[in-house]
Amino acid sequence: MTPVRGDERERILQAATKLFAALGYDATEIGQIAEAAGLSTKAVSTQFGAKRDLYLAVMERAHSTHAAVVEAKVRELQAAPPEEKVAAVHRFVDAYIDFAAAHPEVPSLWMHRWLSDARDIGNLEAELVKPLAEFAIENIIPATDAEDADVHYTINSLVWCVHGFVLSGVFDAAGRRRGPDDPRALRRFRTHMHQMIHRTLQLPGSPPS
């Protein structure tokens, strides 16, 4: 039975996402993606064109998945009455941690770019990440009355910490790395992120325990 073209496209996207997330754009070849998808290089090229075009499709889909979660929680924050703003900020933190833990390929794709991968491919950060980050920051600012709270750096610190924890974990007392697949480590990390955000933004009340 001949595969449906839509199925081919999805197989290619999944294979490319895994390889770009694991190896980076520069170290991944179209032939590797085709092999991982169980297709020919011609089939990959027919569906997406050059590797650059496939990479952009992968990054745009990863961003769309990520943005849907962030925007949903920011909308909740927008709609929350003043007395619920702080709780909504903490729900935003939880949603970001949960998304990254469930989709580690997304932090990995962006982490490769932080390390100068795919330098010849446009400024995706400015096109995709910056508008989403600003949308979140603008709606978190009303939750704090502290004039010296740097919301921009606080949210960026959250992103750096979450990506690092999801991809590398933290060392336990025995020197073993513990990441989001370890329930105790995840609980500790989540509590730490809530405390960091709460204290850095000088939010009223106590952070979730």
TORLUMLO-145153 format. One line per field, with one value per atom (N, C-alpha, C): atom name; z, x, y. Coordinates in steps of 0.001 Angstrom, whole numbers, plus 500000, padded with zeros to 6 digits. Each point is the difference from the previous one (the first is absolute). Layout:
drengu <- [CA	...]
c3 <- [Z	...]
c1 <- [X	...]
c2 <- [Y	...]
! end
This chain:
drengu <- [N	CA	C	N	CA	C	N	CA	C	N	CA	C	N	CA	C	N	CA	C	N	CA	C	N	CA	C	N	CA	C	N	CA	C	N	CA	C	N	CA	C	N	CA	C	N	CA	C	N	CA	C	N	CA	C	N	CA	C	N	CA	C	N	CA	C	N	CA	C	N	CA	C	N	CA	C	N	CA	C	N	CA	C	N	CA	C	N	CA	C	N	CA	C	N	CA	C	N	CA	C	N	CA	C	N	CA	C	N	CA	C	N	CA	C	N	CA	C	N	CA	C	N	CA	C	N	CA	C	N	CA	C	N	CA	C	N	CA	C	N	CA	C	N	CA	C	N	CA	C	N	CA	C	N	CA	C	N	CA	C	N	CA	C	N	CA	C	N	CA	C	N	CA	C	N	CA	C	N	CA	C	N	CA	C	N	CA	C	N	CA	C	N	CA	C	N	CA	C	N	CA	C	N	CA	C	N	CA	C	N	CA	C	N	CA	C	N	CA	C	N	CA	C	N	CA	C	N	CA	C	N	CA	C	N	CA	C	N	CA	C	N	CA	C	N	CA	C	N	CA	C	N	CA	C	N	CA	C	N	CA	C	N	CA	C	N	CA	C	N	CA	C	N	CA	C	N	CA	C	N	CA	C	N	CA	C	N	CA	C	N	CA	C	N	CA	C	N	CA	C	N	CA	C	N	CA	C	N	CA	C	N	CA	C	N	CA	C	N	CA	C	N	CA	C	N	CA	C	N	CA	C	N	CA	C	N	CA	C	N	CA	C	N	CA	C	N	CA	C	N	CA	C	N	CA	C	N	CA	C	N	CA	C	N	CA	C	N	CA	C	N	CA	C	N	CA	C	N	CA	C	N	CA	C	N	CA	C	N	CA	C	N	CA	C	N	CA	C	N	CA	C	N	CA	C	N	CA	C	N	CA	C	N	CA	C	N	CA	C	N	CA	C	N	CA	C	N	CA	C	N	CA	C	N	CA	C	N	CA	C	N	CA	C	N	CA	C	N	CA	C	N	CA	C	N	CA	C	N	CA	C	N	CA	C	N	CA	C	N	CA	C	N	CA	C	N	CA	C	N	CA	C	N	CA	C	N	CA	C	N	CA	C	N	CA	C	N	CA	C	N	CA	C	N	CA	C	N	CA	C	N	CA	C	N	CA	C	N	CA	C	N	CA	C	N	CA	C	N	CA	C	N	CA	C	N	CA	C	N	CA	C	N	CA	C	N	CA	C	N	CA	C	N	CA	C	N	CA	C	N	CA	C	N	CA	C	N	CA	C	N	CA	C	N	CA	C	N	CA	C	N	CA	C	N	CA	C	N	CA	C	N	CA	C	N	CA	C	N	CA	C	N	CA	C	N	CA	C	N	CA	C	N	CA	C	N	CA	C	N	CA	C	N	CA	C	N	CA	C	N	CA	C	N	CA	C	N	CA	C	N	CA	C	N	CA	C	N	CA	C	N	CA	C	N	CA	C	N	CA	C	N	CA	C	N	CA	C	N	CA	C	N	CA	C	N	CA	C	N	CA	C	N	CA	C	N	CA	C	N	CA	C	N	CA	C	N	CA	C	N	CA	C	N	CA	C	N	CA	C	N	CA	C	N	CA	C	N	CA	C	N	CA	C	N	CA	C	N	CA	C]
c3 <- [500000	500000	500000	499109	499914	501142	500727	501120	499543	500810	499725	500192	499105	500071	501338	500556	501304	501074	499914	500942	499812	498736	499715	500625	499819	500523	501516	500669	501455	500435	499314	500330	499837	498953	499771	501092	500350	501045	501338	500328	501263	500001	498897	499916	500047	499266	499970	501368	500680	501329	500950	499990	500894	499688	498719	499627	500213	499648	500240	501504	500782	501448	500598	499455	500542	499499	498705	499379	499626	499874	499492	498492	499479	498559	499212	500423	499227	499874	501006	500011	499443	499566	499475	498483	499329	498541	499575	498821	499463	499933	499634	499920	501325	501100	501325	500309	499640	500243	499180	498745	499133	500563	500437	500555	501252	500872	501242	499724	498911	499642	499168	499584	499165	498591	499514	498675	499218	498740	499181	500176	499665	500053	499020	498895	499022	500610	500781	500640	500965	500730	500936	499233	498943	499196	499333	499561	499361	500981	501240	501012	500516	500174	500676	499243	498938	499310	500666	500234	500590	501510	500575	501456	500760	499496	500638	500135	498941	500018	501010	500082	500973	501418	500230	501321	500416	499076	500316	500338	499286	500293	501392	500363	501325	501083	499827	501015	500133	498884	500063	500687	499754	500670	501487	500336	501416	500712	499335	500599	500165	499005	500074	501181	500196	501125	501316	500084	501205	500231	498941	500118	500457	499565	500394	501511	500626	501456	500696	499560	500626	499855	498796	499768	500814	500152	500787	501453	500564	501395	500152	498996	500073	499884	499185	499909	501355	500679	501347	500926	499867	500817	499692	498730	499609	500619	500009	500462	501520	500684	501452	500701	501023	500779	500769	500484	500669	501100	500774	501115	499545	498708	499470	499079	499806	499065	500409	501277	500463	499772	500326	499776	498516	499152	498555	499500	500592	499643	500327	501150	500397	499124	499537	499058	498674	499628	498797	500162	501143	500276	499897	500623	499951	498572	499232	498618	499170	500241	499235	500354	501270	500434	499435	500094	499521	498493	499263	498549	499644	500594	499680	500381	501136	500433	499068	499465	499101	498573	499634	498631	500040	500504	500124	498672	498902	498696	499699	500552	499734	500681	501308	500598	499308	499573	499357	498676	499212	498741	500213	501003	500273	500642	500824	500641	498952	498959	498930	499370	499854	499427	500960	501296	500976	499843	499541	499826	498565	499310	498652	498895	500211	498943	499012	498725	498948	499968	500096	500049	498699	498917	498699	499739	500972	499813	500859	499416	500594	501508	500467	501431	500481	500172	500438	501391	500801	501339	499928	499109	499854	499382	499074	499288	500822	500766	500699	501515	500594	501459	500604	499445	500591	500138	498973	500172	501087	500078	501018	501388	500161	501298	500442	499068	500348	500391	499331	500341	501439	500381	501364	500999	499703	500919	500243	498941	500123	500914	500014	500812	501398	500216	501338	500806	499329	500687	500951	499598	500925	501294	500025	501212	501097	499658	500999	500056	501199	500185	500247	500011	500290	498799	500187	498895	499526	500906	499639	499573	499851	499547	498498	499589	498575	499429	499485	499506	498788	499143	498802	500362	500899	500377	500820	500764	500801	499111	498984	499099	499173	499567	499285	500898	501266	500945	500176	500032	500071	498807	498812	498778	500056	500355	500064	500995	501165	501042	499577	499445	499598	498891	499008	498913	500511	500884	500548	500825	500818	500835	499155	499023	499163	499201	499501	499123	500752	501157	500709	501429	500604	501379	500957	501246	501028	500702	500578	500720	501366	500366	501355	500898	501246	500952	499566	499195	499537	498667	499499	498751	498754	500175	498860	499540	498687	499468	500174	500490	500190	499214	499121	499163	500200	499034	500154	500082	499633	500125	501429	500873	501418	500749	500527	500633	501123	500816	501113	499486	499016	499430	499334	499315	499345	501019	501109	501049	500578	500270	500560	499024	498737	499001	499872	499975	499868	501181	501207	501191	499910	499560	499871	498987	498865	498999	500536	500745	500586	500977	500821	500964	499293	498968	499274	499350	499300	499331	501018	501058	501012	500651	500389	500702	499062	498802	499063	499548	499780	499595	501191	501204	501234	500022	499689	499987	501428	500220	501352	500407	501305	500507	499942	500166	500012	498728	499528	498798	500317	499009	500244	500578	500871	500611	499121]
c1 <- [500853	499147	500884	499754	500799	499652	501028	499735	499294	499091	499323	501000	499965	500978	499955	498816	499901	500734	499920	500722	501502	500432	501424	500484	499229	500394	500167	499056	500071	501197	500257	501162	501292	500070	501199	500161	498913	500064	500432	499459	500362	501465	500447	501397	500936	499667	500841	500049	498868	499969	500927	499935	500855	501476	500338	501405	500519	499227	500438	500139	499099	500070	501195	500334	501105	501356	500093	501295	500194	498907	500087	499815	499703	499789	501269	501108	501238	500503	499773	500528	499022	498840	498986	499929	500002	499907	498614	499600	498708	499917	501101	500009	499679	500492	499698	498511	499433	498573	499169	500368	499281	500061	501189	500153	499156	500024	499227	498498	499577	498578	499601	500990	499716	499617	500570	499669	501275	499850	501148	500294	501228	500340	499143	499631	499139	498639	499474	498697	500069	501116	500171	500064	500778	500141	498683	499244	498714	499041	500028	499091	500430	501315	500459	501030	500557	501046	501345	500748	501332	499930	501143	500063	499591	500377	499644	498479	499274	498537	499387	500580	499511	500274	501163	500350	499019	499690	499052	498627	499592	498703	500017	501114	500129	499946	500758	500061	498658	499336	498705	498953	500044	499035	500303	501274	500379	499562	500197	499601	498479	499266	498532	499482	500585	499603	500290	501178	500425	499126	499773	499240	498569	499417	498617	499872	500992	499988	500221	501014	500326	498837	499461	498922	498756	499706	498829	500137	501195	500213	500065	500519	500024	498586	499151	498600	499306	500320	499447	500462	501261	500547	499300	499750	499293	498607	499327	498612	499867	501090	499939	499752	499125	499806	501280	500162	501240	500463	499047	500377	500462	499800	500403	501214	500546	501108	501226	500326	501198	499858	498837	499768	500097	499528	500062	501442	500843	501428	500609	499653	500542	499465	498768	499477	500752	500374	500814	501343	500626	501280	499829	498972	499747	499784	499233	499713	501280	500887	501244	500878	500094	500787	499405	498698	499335	500173	499884	500165	501416	500988	501389	500329	499466	500248	499340	498834	499276	500535	500641	500506	501453	500912	501395	500657	499423	500571	499911	499006	499855	501108	500226	501165	501307	500122	501236	500224	498946	500121	500502	499450	500422	501376	500316	501317	501107	499769	500989	500237	498943	500159	500760	499794	500771	501498	500318	501400	500480	499327	500385	499727	499101	499588	499115	500080	499160	500134	501225	500229	499608	499968	499677	498500	499203	498541	499380	499665	499245	499979	499488	499886	498636	499894	498723	499614	501003	499714	499193	500411	499292	498622	499908	498743	498973	500481	499082	500004	501188	500100	499695	500574	499866	498544	499160	498604	499265	500267	499336	500476	501307	500555	499452	499941	499497	498529	499240	498588	499857	500832	499956	500456	501112	500570	499041	499392	499085	498820	499595	498842	500384	501275	500465	500314	500423	500361	498901	498703	498965	499869	500561	499887	500939	500985	500947	499965	500074	500035	501427	500952	501382	500633	500414	500552	501343	500744	501335	499990	498824	499926	500242	501025	500334	499291	498802	499189	500663	500599	500648	501083	500903	501079	499472	498961	499437	499412	499245	499407	501073	501010	501108	500745	500147	500650	499176	498682	499122	500235	500053	500212	501342	501065	501325	500013	499417	499999	499190	498822	499134	500663	500551	500657	501189	500785	501152	499601	498966	499558	499453	499167	499387	501051	501003	500981	501179	500334	501193	499744	498910	499731	500954	499981	500903	500654	501172	500684	499370	499830	499553	501224	499782	501102	501035	499599	500918	500661	499714	500609	499289	498786	499220	499050	499828	499106	498539	499214	498574	499225	499116	499232	498508	499209	498542	499381	500769	499477	500098	500647	500095	498969	498923	498923	500491	500927	500487	500797	500854	500779	499083	498973	499067	499249	499587	499305	500907	501245	500946	500259	500157	500248	498797	498805	498789	499877	500235	499937	501027	501198	501055	499614	499430	499598	498910	499056	498950	500600	500923	500630	500812	500740	500824	499142	498951	499124	499316	499500	499253	500882	501205	500888	500603	500378	500622	499016	498763	498972	499364	500402	499473	498467	499477	498566	499464	498789	499421	499625	499923	499627	501148	499676	501004	499926	501148	499977	499412	499491	499482	501101	499643	500994	500205]
c2 <- [498797	501203	501248	500933	501214	500947	500500	500906	501271	500495	501262	501125	500999	501078	500732	500159	500648	499217	498679	499148	500156	500095	500197	501308	501017	501317	499955	499351	499906	499162	498903	499168	500781	500793	500804	501050	500666	501020	499401	498841	499358	499584	499412	499573	501196	501046	501189	500670	500058	500605	499258	498679	499206	500210	500002	500127	501426	500994	501381	500257	499418	500186	499272	498843	499207	500469	500295	500287	501464	500732	501351	500015	501156	500156	499717	500587	499898	498575	499178	498636	498968	500445	499082	500110	498863	499958	499510	500420	499572	498480	499349	498539	499344	500596	499460	500128	501132	500219	499019	499829	499067	498588	499591	498652	499832	500998	499923	499958	500646	500021	498794	499197	498836	500382	501114	500500	500290	500362	500375	501483	500389	501421	500793	499363	500670	500312	499055	500222	501181	500096	501118	501320	500012	501217	500384	499005	500277	500668	499530	500530	501375	500198	501221	500821	499475	500737	499775	501069	499902	499781	499627	499779	501258	501149	501259	500137	499660	500111	499033	498807	499021	500483	500560	500529	501095	500896	501068	499435	498950	499366	499379	499371	499396	501078	501063	501055	500724	500217	500679	499131	498685	499129	499900	499889	499943	501275	501123	501272	500081	499536	500055	499183	498823	499146	500694	500589	500717	501231	500778	501235	499754	498894	499704	499878	499378	499828	501341	500727	501284	500978	500103	500964	499666	498708	499606	500456	499833	500391	501520	500677	501460	500547	499372	500419	499827	498916	499805	501121	500368	501085	501315	500252	501220	500060	498865	499953	499933	499695	499825	501337	500015	501230	500319	501217	500408	499045	499511	499117	498621	499665	498698	500088	501204	500176	499188	500013	499291	498495	499454	498571	499672	500905	499780	500004	500833	499996	498644	499455	498697	498873	500117	499006	500077	501203	500188	499278	500146	499320	498489	499467	498556	499523	500764	499602	499970	500952	500031	498805	499699	498840	498717	499850	498784	499827	501098	499911	499550	500626	499659	498566	499546	498624	498994	500354	499102	500048	501112	500188	500472	499173	500443	500328	499512	500326	501498	500675	501434	500804	499827	500666	499634	498746	499566	500715	500179	500715	501426	500667	501372	500034	499010	499962	499898	499216	499911	501375	500761	501341	500899	499840	500770	499721	498783	499599	500234	500902	500454	498994	499067	499081	500763	499622	500606	501519	500478	501449	500697	499242	500597	500083	499538	500017	501083	501104	501089	500117	501062	500229	499522	498693	499431	500480	500319	500500	501301	500888	501281	499804	499054	499785	499216	499017	499100	500195	500001	499999	501366	501046	501328	500450	499888	500433	499218	498696	499182	500385	500196	500382	501357	500940	501334	499954	499146	499834	499513	499030	499484	501058	500651	500991	501158	500498	501130	499682	498740	499620	499529	499726	499645	501253	501056	501241	500491	499986	500487	499195	498802	499175	500471	500823	500483	501519	500529	501449	500493	499085	500368	500691	501238	500769	499463	499356	499520	498529	499401	498605	499948	499271	499895	498772	500209	498892	499348	500808	499463	498993	500381	499082	498830	500231	498912	498915	500383	499013	499306	500757	499355	499025	500344	499087	498729	500151	498838	499084	500583	499214	499271	500710	499380	498838	500237	498963	498774	500237	498883	499189	500671	499284	499202	500610	499297	498794	500146	498881	498867	500340	498970	499232	500693	499361	499393	500548	499521	499542	500446	499631	500691	499548	500527	498813	500237	498937	499778	498730	499687	499832	499601	499880	498974	499020	498955	500362	501207	500421	499494	499477	499530	501097	500100	501016	499574	500913	499758	501043	499538	500908	499843	500430	499987	498613	498958	498650	499484	500756	499659	500854	499406	500780	500919	499509	500820	501195	499767	501099	501019	499521	500904	500846	499380	500757	501081	499641	500973	501135	499650	501029	500925	499420	500805	500971	499496	500857	501122	499658	501007	501077	499601	500972	500920	499443	500838	501003	499544	500900	501082	499609	500958	501085	499564	500955	500908	499403	500752	501065	499584	500935	501041	499570	500934	501063	499600	500960	500706	499586	500593	499947	498806	499824	499936	500481	499942	498580	499777	498682	499022	498727	498950	499177	499526	499144	498640	499271	498654	499124	499100	499102	498780]
! end
